[in-house]
């Protein structure tokens, strides 16, 4: 059983920063890639960022590249999403997700990810 629990969401002003955390428990993590997705009201869930558990390779959506940073602390079984220069368009429920991969970890479809957290709300005011 794999369980993902997000935290760190909240209300922040435009231009501010916020850090999300995702604690992972269950089976092994070495074959995982850990991703962040977000879903705004009335919109489809979209890919944000991903990091491989073992090597730390990263990939970002164009909309957040240069502003967001994904990282992980293997000893703490935790993945982070540092969000800087936040914009109102970043307002969404943010979900942590995990997938098994054997090569290409950069595919961004929701169906690529097997495990999901419950989500944490991020609201950016103008």
N, C-alpha and C positions, 0 to 999 in steps of 0.2 A: 504494500500500500504506500502510495506517495501522497503527501499532503503539502500544500502550499498556502501560506498565510501572509497576506500583505498588510502593511501598516505605513503610517507616515503621511497619509493624505490630510487635506485640510483646506482652509481658505487663505489665499495669499494675494497681494496686490500685483498688478502687472509690473514686470521688471524684477520681481523678487525671485526667491529660490525656495526649493523644497526637495527633500530627499525621501524617497520611498524605499522600503525594505521588504524583502520576501524571504521568509524562513522556510527551508525545505527539510522535510523529514520523510523517512521511508527507506527504500532500497538504495542501491548504489547511485552515485551521481556522475561518475567518470564518463559515461556515455551520453550524458545529457547536454543539451543546449538550453539555456534559460532565457526566456523572452519576456518582454513587456508589450502589452497591447493596450489600447484605450478605446472607449466608446462614448461619444458625445450623444446627447439626446437627439433622437430621430435620425441618427447616422449609423452606418455600419461599423463594426469593430475593426480597427485598423492596427497594423503592426507599428511598433515604435522602435524597439531595439532588441538585440540578442547577444548573448555571450556564451561561449563554450565553457563547460565546467572545468575541463582539464587544462586546456591551453590558453584560455582567456581571449580568444579571438572574438572580435566584435563586428557588428554591422548595424547601421542606423537607417531609419527612414529619412528621406531628404528634408522633411519638415522639421526635424529636431536636430539634425547634424550640426555640430558646433555649439549647441546649447545644452544638450543632454549628454550625460555620461553614464554608461552601464558598467558595473564592476561586480566582483564577487569576492567573498572571504570564505575560502573552502573550510577553514577550521571552524567557522561559525555556521556553516551550511546556510549562508545568507547571500542573496543577490540584492544589489542596490541600483536605484536609478536616481542620479543627481540631476535635478532639473533647475537650470539657471535661465535668466532672462525670460521668464514666463510671460506668455501672452494670453489674452482672454480665449483665443482659439484652442488653447491647451486644456481648457475645461473639459473634463470627462471623468468617467470611472476608469481607473487604471487596473489592469489585470496582470498578474504574474502567471506565467505558463512554462511548462517544461515539455521537451520532446526528446526522443531518441533520434540519433542521426548516425549515418555511416560515411558521410562525405560532405555534401553540401548542406550547411546549416543556415544558409541565407534565404531560403524560400520563406515566404511571408504569409502563407495562407493559414487561416485559423485551424483548418483541418490537419495541418502538419503537427500540431501540438496536442499531446495526449492528456496532460494534466493541467488543471486550472485552479487558481485561487478564487476567492469570493469577490475580490475587487475592493478598491479604496477610492473614495471620491476626492478629486482635486478640482477646486474652484478658483479661478483667477479673475479677480475683479479689475475693472478699468478705472 
